[in-house]
Amino acid sequence: MSPDLDYIAWFGIDWPVEVEWALVKTGQILAIMILLLISLAFLLLFDRKVWAAVQLRKGPNVVGPFGLLQSFADFFKFVFKEIVIPAGANKTVFILAPLITFVLAFVAWAAVPWGPGIVIADLNVGILYLFAISSLGVYGIIMGGWASNSKYPFLGGLRSAAQMVSYEVSIGFIIITVLLLVGSLNLTDIVDAQREGIWMWHGFRLFNVQEFPSNLLVGAIMLAMLVMFFVSALAETNRPPFDLPEAESELVAGYQVEYSSTPYLLFMIGEYLNIVLMCAMTTILFLGGWHLPWGPVDHPALGMLVFYVKLWIMFFMFAMVKAIVPRYRYDQLMRLGWKIFLPTSLVAVAAIAYYVTFMQPAAAITAGG
């Protein structure tokens, strides 16, 4: 061991600084993973309850009080089922596909700030990191569809690849509009740029009467970007009405039709983690992150609570869309992405760049510096 290492006394033991840092980060990772997994159990139940309420049904209400233990019962059901692998499948790729989806879904959360100072890795290029990780998620779906050695999963995997690539382009340009206003790729900086209240949240700047009429251009554009980001997030996560890769009416169950037991569970956990990630990104980019509508929040615990509540509200919106909006046809899905969202987001980037450069000199200096 190098003699010039700094040491810290911790529980009566002299730990090297590097070891302490590794232990702290490991604890943070485990805490976030446990929080996400427990949240997923209740978010899934909430999802099913919302659908049931829209359809005038009760939903899960037998396992545990008010059905609160239903998700845990489903978890053990999947775990104890037999793992069935089709005889003609590529067994190695067949097992790797859900693992890749599961791991990438968790890795993306490393750069997501939950509150003031509550983040595993406060990256200066946090947006690029998230965009890169989310782009890799399609590989698990493609691998699962191909390795199953069946036509329906293969078609589902191809659909997912085309769909995710199409809407990632629009999501990228929508995010650029936020980055131009903030002048930073750091997610914490994006949240802090909206700390002055709801009228400075990027999704609500149109209603800021104090900046009228100079806010009309940027406010209208950012409100449209909020709506487009929400719709693109539905498509990116294969969420209804854009669940074409796993459309039951055409492809039985899509790319995971040959999966059962734990591998199927890993696919579902990965899919729901991506949905919750998109809810978190919508909150960070457009809804002020952990700040309250009437002012900033600097206390970590309160900030995390506010962020968590906003995340649940966004998930409720995802659930309502699934319950009330009919599924698109595939040609409608592609037309919306390439002929409407892509040109609109390109025009929005040009307009926000004009605003930052010529109508808001201070923002231009920040973005350039």
N, C-alpha and C positions, 0 to 999 in steps of 0.2 A: 504494500500500500504506500502511496506517495506521502512523504512526510509533510508536504506543504498543503495538504487538504485541510479545509476548515471543518470543525466539528461542532455539533450542537448537542447539549445534554437534554435527553428526552426519556422520561420514565427511568431516570438514573443511569441511562446508557449513553455513551458518547457516540452519536451517529454522525457519519460524514454528511455534509450538506447534500451531496448528490443522492445518497440513500434516503435521506429524509424527504427530498423533493419527489423521489420515485414513490415512496410510501404514501405521501399526501395525494399525489395524482391518482394512484391506484384506488385510494379511498374515494376520491371524487368520482372516478369512473364507475365504481361499484354502486355508489349512492345514486347516480343518475340512471344507471341501468335498472336498479330496483324500482326507482320512482317511475320510470317509463313502463316497465312491465306491469306494475300494479295499476298504473293509470290506464293502460291498454285494456285490462280486464274490465274496468268499470266503464271505459269509453265504449267498448263493444256492447256492453249491456245497455248503456245509454242510447247507442245507435239503434239497437233493436226495439227499445221502448219508444223512441221517436217514430219509427216506422209503424209500430203497432198503434200509437195514438192517432196518427194520420189516417190509418185504416180502421179506426174504431175497434181495435182489439186491445187485449191486456198485455200481450207480450210475455216474456219470461217472468213467472211469479210463483214458482213452486219451490225451487231449490234455494233454501235460505229465506230470511225475511225479505219480502218484496222481490224475490228472485235475485238478491245481491250476490249469491254464490254460484249463479248459473255459469259464468265464464270460467270459474275454477273447476266446476264439474266437467265442462267441455274440455278443459286443458287435460285433466286426468284421463278422460275418455280417449283423446288422441294419443297420449303418451303410452297407454297400455294396449293400444291396438297393434296388430301385427303389421310390420312394414312389408308391403307387397311390391316387388320390382318385376315389371313385365319381362318375359323370357327373352324377347328380342332387343331389350334396351341396352344402351351402353351404361353399365352399372356405375362406373366411376363418375362419369359426367352427371348421371341421373341423381346421385347423392350429393355431388358438389354444388349443383344448381341452387337448391334451397339454402344451403349453407352460405353461399356467396350473397344471395339476397338478404339473408338474415344478418350477416356480419356487416355488409355495407350500410344497411339501414341503421345500425347502431353507431358505426364509425362517423356518420354524418353529424351526429349530435355533439361531437367533440368541440365544435366551434360555435355552438348555439349558446348565447348568453341568456340565462334565466332571470337575472337581476343584476343590480350593481355589484360587480366583482364576482358574480357566480357564473363561472364559465371554466371549462376544462382547459381550453387553449384559446386565448384571446388573440387570434391571428390578425395581422394587418391586412391579409388578403382572405379574410373569412368567407366573403361572398364567392370568390373563385374556388376555394376549397369545397364549399357546399355544392356548387355547380358541377365541379369535377366528380365528386362522389355520387351525386344523383344521376349523372350521365352514365356511370358504370352499372347502375342497377339493372339496366335492360339486359345485360349479359346473363344474369341469372335466369331471366325469363326465356331468353333465346336458347340457352343451354338445356333448360328443362323441357322446352317444346321439342327440341331436336333429339335429345337423348331418349325420349319416350318411345321413339320408333313407331309413331302413330300419326295419321293424317291430321286429326283434330288438334292435338297439342302443337303440332308443327305449324298449322295455319294460325293458331292463336299466338305463337311466338313471333311469327312474321308480322302479324297485325300490330302487336305491341311495339316491335322495333320501329315500324313506320310511324305509329302514333306518337311515341315518346320523342323521336327525333323531330317530328313536325312541331310539337308544342314546346320543346326545349328552346328552339330558336326564338319564338315569341317571348318566352319567359326571360331569356337573356336580354333582349332589347328592353323589356319592361323594367328589369332590374337596373339597366343602365340609366334610365330616367331618374331613378332614386339616387344612384351614385353621382350623377351630375349635380343634383341639388345639394348633396351632403359633401361631396369632395373627398370621400374616403371609402375604402373597401372593407373597413373594419365594422363588424356588426354592432359593437358597442357604440361607436361613433354615430352610426345611423340612428340608433335609438335616442342618444343624447341630443341629436339635432332636432328631435321632436318633443323635448322636455317641457316646453313652455305652455302646454295645454292642448286640448283637442283641436283647436283651430290651426295649430302648427303641425298636427299629424298630416302626413303626406296624403292620406286618403280624404281629408276634410278641409284642405286649405281653400277650397272654393267658397266656403261659408265664413271665412275670416273677414268680417266687416271692417276691421281696422286697416287692412291692406287694400280695400276696394278703391279703384277698379284695377289696380296693377296685378291683383291676384287672380283675375278672371282666367287668363291664359293658362298659367301653371296649375291653378286649382281645378279647372275643367279637365285638363289633360291627366292630372294625377288621379282624379276620381275615376276616369275611364280606365286608367292603368290598374287601379284597384280591382275593378270589375273584371278586366281581362286577365289579371293575374289569378283571380279566384277561379275563373272558368278554365284557364290553362292548367291550374293545379289539379282540377278534376280530371282533365285528360291525361296529365302526366302520371297520375297515380291510378289510372284505369278505373276511376270512380264513375258510377252512373251520373249522367246519362251517356258517358263515354267509355263504358266498360266493354268495348268491342273485342279486346283480346280474350275475354272470358265470357262472351255473350252466350248464355245458356240456350237461347232459341236457335242459334246457328252452330255453335261449336261445343255443345254439351256443357263443358266447364272450362274450355280454353286450354292454356298451356299446362295447367296442373291437373288435367283430367285423370291421368294415370297415377297420380300421387295419393298416398294414404298415410294415416298415422302421423308420426313426428315430422317427416319431410313436408307433408301438406301443412302442418301447423307452423313450420318455419316460414313457408311462403306467406301464410296469412299474417304472421307477426311482422314480417318484413313489409308487407303491403300496408298494414295499419300504421306501422312506424313512419312510413313515408307520408301517409295522409296527415299524421300529427305533425310531422316536420313541415309540411306545407302550411298547416295552420299556424305554426310558430313563425314561419317566414313571413306570412301575411301580416301577423301581429307586429313583427320587427320592422318590416319595410313600410307599412302603411298605417298602422294603428298605435303608434307610440310605444311599442314594447312594454316595459314595466312601468311606464309613467301613467299617472292618473289623468282623467280628462281635464281637471282643474289645476294641475300643476305637477312639478317634478317629484319623483320619489327617489331618495338616496339611501333609504334603509334596505339592506339586502333582503331581509325576511319579508317585509311588506312588498318590495318590488317583485320578488318571486311569486307571492300570492296574486298580485295584480296580473302578472304575466300568465299565470296558470289559469286564472278566470277568463282572460281574453282567449286563451287557447281553447278552452271548453266552448266558448261562444262561437268561435270559428268552426269547431267540430260540429256544433249543432246546425250550422248553416250547411255543412257537407251532408249531414244526415237528412235535412229537409229537402235538399235537391234530389237525393236518391229516392225519397218517398213520393215526390210530386211531379218530377219531370220525366217524360217518356224518353226512351233510348233513341239516340240519333242513328241514322243509317251511316255506313262507313264513308260513302261519298260526301255526305253532309259534314261529317267530322273533318275530313281532309280539306274540304272547301272552306270551312270556318277557319282552320289553322293557316292555310297558305294564301287564301284570297282576301281574308278580312283581318285577322290578327296580325299577320306579318307586315303588310303594308301600313296598317294603323300604328303599330309599335315603331316602325321606322320613321314615320312622320312625327310621332311623339318625341323620339330621340332628337330629331332635328329641331323641333320647336323648343324643347327644354334647353338644348344647347344654346339656341338663340337667346332665350330668357336669361340664362346664367351669364352669357358673355356680354350682352348689351343692356339688359334691363335690371340686372342685379350685379353690379361690379364687385361687391364684396364677396359674393359667392364664387365669382370667376377667379378672384385672387386666391381664395381658399382651395378651389379645385386645382389651380395651377401650382400651388405651393406644397 
